[in-house]
Every structure is written in C-alpha cells, then in structure tokens.
Amino acid sequence: MLNIGLLAGVGRLPVEFTKAAQGMGAKVVAVGVVPGVDAELAQAAHAFAAIGVGQLRQIIDYLKLNQVTQVTMLGKVTKELMFSGGVALDQEMQALLALLPDHNDDTIMLGFVKRLAMEGIGVLDQTALLKPLMPEAGVLTERQPSKVERADMTYGFRMAKAIGGLDIGQTVVVKDAAVLAVEAIEGTDACIRRGGSLGRGEVTVVKVAKPQQDNRFDIPAIGPATLKAMIEAGAKSLAMEAGHTLLVDRSTVLRLAAENDITIVAMNEQ
C-alpha cells in the first residue's frame, strides 16, 4: 500500500484529501506544520505528527521514517509567520532560505520542493485527488449576480490574474471597477476584511489561479472561512476561477451564501 505524505496547514482541505486518498487505498502520513490544523486530521490519517514548518530536518526524517516517497502540501500556511518571528527555523531551513534569490511564495515553495527531491521525496499535483472539488463555470448559488456585480467580477478577474503573474497573491476585492484590496502576505481573509472596510460593504471578491500556477502547491481554495470573512466585510459577491479553484465544504459555503444574500460564480477569463 502506498504511503502518501501530507504537509498540512489550517483548514478543511487536508482532511478532505486524506479521506479521498484512503478511499483509494493509500495510507496518509500527515504532518501538521502550523498551529490550528483541523483536529480531525490526527484521527483520519494513518500517522500524524505536529512539526513546525521551520523544522525542515525533522519533517524530512519523519517522512522517511514512515517510508514516504511522495507528498502533497495542503491547507493555509501564511508567510506572515516567517516575518513575525512566530516560526523557529532549524539550520537546514535557514540554509535553504539563504540560498533563494527572493522570498516570494513560488520561490520558497520551489526551493522546498527541490530540497525534498534531494531526499528522494517527490511532490504530487495537489489536484490529483481533488479535481471533483473544482466547480465548472456557472452560478453556484440561487441568487444570480447583478449586472454591476458581473462587471466587477470580470474586472476583478483580470486584476487578480495580473497580481498572480507577479506572485503577489491570488485574490482582489473590487467595487465599481476599482481595486480596494490586493492579497499579499496577510492572506485571503484579511484581504477581504480590509477591502470590505474600505468599500463600506457591497464589495466583490475574486480569487483565481496564477497564470503560471504550479499544481504541486498553492492551489487557490474557497471554503467556509472565506464566506465568514465576506460576511464580516459586507461582501455580496464572489467569483472564483472555474476548473482551477477548490471549493471546500461546498454545502456549508452555499448555505452561508444563501443565508447572507451572497452570489457565487465560477467563471473563466472573459
């Protein structure tokens, strides 16, 4: 039986992946790399350990101990932890970061992937078992977007693709064809709250894949936490890239949307 390693961040996605993989006969060896990993993961996985994301040597040793040769990385791990001093970095992680030309998301992740490869550990396409969670194009909610919301979704899609091409983030908040907030190191939810505050509600959130998206890491995802941030921000419309964005816990997301008069659209670039 194949052992698949899972480096897990915050959110429901690692649990969804674990169940899907085990349903196909694989054993999932999970490592919770940040605080706040879904508590169910420890019970769902074949083996589980909590090891800080900065402890590279310990992570590698744990995977090798469990005969893992393939891993995937899922869940939220914000880079903010590095700059806030909230993550202890071992010598191997410090050495890896010191060799990088910059600390953009893709640069760090590609460096991490190469380091794992040196240990004989490959990194799987994140979507390999999760393609069913990626909606095709269409309106996902009962409420249809208004003409103004449609226009902001189309505008926001182009803007989100532009910042994604610069490896800054994958989410923008717009209103009346103006960008109010751009996702950076703070993450999607904080971006939504900031944009909602600046726009005084009634804003549109757009999340897309990067033009150069590497499916081994950082696949964009929408889940209940996204909707809760939108509700706090007074956002009323959400667009995600069809076929390239994960919709996690769909029933809860759509329930929250219906209860709060939010429209959700999976769309392609116009």
Secondary structure, DSSP 8 states (H G I E B T S, - for coil): --EEEEEE-BSSHHHHHHHHHHHTT-EEEEEE-STT--THHHHHSSEEEE--TT-HHHHHHHHHHTT--EEEEESB--THHHHHT-S---HHHHHHHHTSS---HHHHHHHHHHHHHHTT-EE--TTTTTGGGS--SEE-SSS---HHHHHHHHHHHHHHHHHHHTTS-SEEEEETTEEEEE--TT-HHHHHHHHHHHHTS--EEEE---TT--TTS---EE-HHHHHHHHHHT--EEEEETTTSEE-SHHHHHHHHHHTT-EEEEE---
